[in-house]
Amino acid sequence: MAKNKRSSSPIVFSTDPDFLKRLKAEEDTASPALAPERQVLRIWLERGKGGKEATVIKGFVGPQEALEELARWLKGKCAVGGSAKDGEIILQGNHRDRVITLLQERGYKNIKKAGG
């Protein structure tokens, strides 16, 4: 018997004709970027399939563009691949020590290793 799959959207129905315009305006005025010295970042090491490691930076507060720019800069400095989404930056491989040094050079002060 098939299970009912629910949509990930919390909105079921809207009669407002300007709903999409307001929704887009809310996304555009999302969280403003915090200054680097006020950010609280945690650096995690996660292991995936086959023992592959990934360095994950969690806790970034700011717009998606700033997150993507920081991820692009870190990926270039570490010469690795990765991605940036949902307030996290994922870098392929174990680069925790190097990432901490690079972020401190960029002005981030509250950075710690987290996890195991």
JOMOJO-V145629 format. One record per pair of residues at least 24 apart in sequence whose ideal C-beta (glycine too) atoms are under 8 Angstrom apart, sorted by the first residue. I is the first residue (numbers start at 0). J is the second residue. Records with the same first field share a line. If there is no record, write none. Layout:
# JOMOJO-V145629
I=J  J
This chain:
# JOMOJO-V145629
29=62  63
30=60  61  62
31=61  62
32=60  61  62  65
33=60  61
34=106
35=105  106  107  108
36=106  107  108  109
37=109
38=107  109
39=109
40=102  107  109  110  111
41=110  111  112  113
42=95  98  99  110  111  112  113
43=112  113  114
44=93  95  112  114  115
45=114
51=91
52=91  92  93
53=81  89  90  91  92
54=89  90  91  92  93  94  95  98
55=87  88  89  90
56=87  88  89  90  98  102
57=86  87  113
58=86
59=86  87  88
60=86
72=105
73=98  101  102
76=101
77=101
